[in-house]
Amino acid sequence: MRTRSSTRSRTRTSLYGLLLGLLALCAGLLPAGPATAADNGTWGVFPTPAAGAAMTDRAYFFHQGAAGTTLTDSVTVLNSSDRELTFQVFATDAVNTPAGGAFALLPVETKPKDVGAWIALDPEAAGTVTVPAKGRKDIPFTVKVPADATPGDHVGGIVALGTAVEGVQQDGKVQVGVKRSVGARLYFRVPGPVTPGLSVEDVRVSRSAPLLPWVKDARATVRYALVNRGNLVVEPKVAISAQGLFGRRVLDRPGRELKLTLLPGQRIELTEPWPDAPQSDWVTVRITAGAAAHPDLVSRSETDFVAVPWPAVGLLLVLAGAGVTVWVLRRRRRAESEQDESVLDLAGRR
């Protein structure tokens, strides 16, 4: 292919999947329509609404500030349950999960290095915060932008981590206590030179074919990476096409929104199933990525692969080998028979 500890229970909150699953319940990805607040049905986290405004007036935090400035805001933790709940509230950075690119917030054990480190919660939230049943807690915070902050988008969030262990999962030989979290996203832009950047990299194709070609469809999976090399958040759209010999189009999937937000500096791995891949062909697969908000932002990458029905070819080789063997054995036996007849003939003449 060519490419242009023990068995006792303990608590672990450093798994991306935990925060990711809860964030999926919280809100969508920079939605085109009305946004919804981050809520898992038991508690929610969202920007504190203005007096008289609806409780979910803002779904995310959106701020802008120059390097060296300080801004203030407030986050609300809403307890929808019938019992008192206690939380550890913290600010952190956002990332894309490497596989699939879903939005996730770093766990409490990981020290933030970007916008999460700029946020200082009110001292009363330094330990834990208890919210009464059907009640809410407003927590003021400040965002102090460093003097050397780089221009562009900086993404993080404020998370309410429930202190109660709500379940146990087996992780090898260790039982892992599960805590739930809900986080409200925070998008912060530092003014200055901004450049959207999107790169398609590492395109490759894996393929499986039936034993007898054209009896069943061959299947393939197209794998590729998207990298945000700019300093702005982008929402990628991707088109996939493939051409066989002589320019014959064998795959044509128009550009579609991936419904994910690719953060600056993040690299994600994506896959695209191809259920009716060619059985036999020389194929060039091309990935084209762009973003609706940035019409001039286009990146392409491609790879070639040879589709060969190897099981069938192997079977033909085996049959051909067997045929050659039979032919050789017959020739040898015929030669031996002719030699024996020649010997007998000579003996008779004597």
Residue, then its C-alpha position, 0 to 999 in steps of 0.5 A: m500500500r502506498t500513502r501520499s492490583s488487588t481485589r479490594s475496591r478503589t475509586r478511579t476517576s481518571l478514565y476519559g470514558l466516564l466524563l465522556g459518557l456523561l458529557a454526552l448527556c450534557a449537551g451537543l457540540l456547538p449546535a446550530g439550533p438551541a443548546t441544552a444545559a449539561d444535565n444527567g437527570t440527577w444534577g446539572v451544571f450550566p452558566t448561572p442565568a441572569a436575574g429573571a432569565a430561564m434556568t438554562d438560558r445559557a448552555y455553555f460559557f462563551h467569553q473573549g478577553a485579551a491577554g492580561t485581562t480578568l473576567t468574572d462569571s458564575v456557574t450553577v450546580l442544580n440538584s434535581s434529586d430528592r436527596e442532598l448531594t455533595f460534589q467536588v467542583f473543578a475547572t479543567d481543559a477539554v480534549n478530543t478522544p483519540a478514537g472517534g474525536a468525541f468531546a471530553l474534559l480531563p479528570v480531576e487528577t490531571k492538572p490543566k495547562d490551558v484555560g482550565a488553569w486560568i479559572a479560579l473558583d470561589p474559595e467556598a468551592a475549594g473542598t466540596v460543595t453540598v447542594p440540597a434536594k431540589g436546590r441549586k448552588d451558584i459558584p462565582f469564578t474568575v478567568k485570569v488570562p495570562a499575559d503570554a496567552t496565545p491568540g485563538d480558541h481555548v476550550g475547557g469546562i467546569v465539572a461537578l463530580g459526585t462524591a458518592v460511588e454509584g457502582v463498581q466495575q471490574d478492571g482486570k483484577v481490580q474493582v473500580g468504583v464509579k463516580r459520575s460527573v457533569g461538566a459545562r463547556l467553556y469556550f474562551r477566545v483570545p483576540g489576535p491573529v487566528t488561523p483555522g487549520l485542518s489536515v487529513e493524514d495517515v489514510r489507509v485501507s484494510r480489507s476482507a474478501p469472501l473465499l469465492p469472489w462475487v458470491k458475497d461482497a468484499r468489505a473494507t474499512v477506511r481509516y484516517a486521521l484529522v488534525n487541527r493545526g490551527n488555533l480555532v475550533v473547527e467542525p469538520k465535514v468529510a467527503i470520501s471517494a475512490q477510483g478504480l482502474f481507468g478512472r472508474r468511480v467505485l465510491d462516492r460519499p459527498g461531504r457530510e458534517l461529522k457532528l464533532t468539534l475538533l479542538p486546536g492541536q488535537r488529533i483524532e482517528l476516524t473510520e469509515p466502513w465500506p461494505d461493498a468494496p471492489q473484489s478485484d481492482w487497483v483503487t485510489v481512495r481520497i479523503t477530502a476535509g473542510a469546514a462549513a464556517h471556513p470555506d477556504l479550508v480544504s485538505r486532501s490525502e489519498t492512498d492506493f491499494v490493490a484489491v485481489p481475491w486472495p482466497a480464490v487466488g490461493l485456491l487456484l494456485v493449489l488446484a494448479g499445483a495439483g494439476v501440475t503434479v498429476w501431469v508430471l506423475r502421468r508423464r513419469r509413469r508413461a515414460e517408465s512404461e515406454q522404457d519397460e516396453s522397450v526393454l521387453d522388445l529388445a529381450g524378445r529380439r534376442 
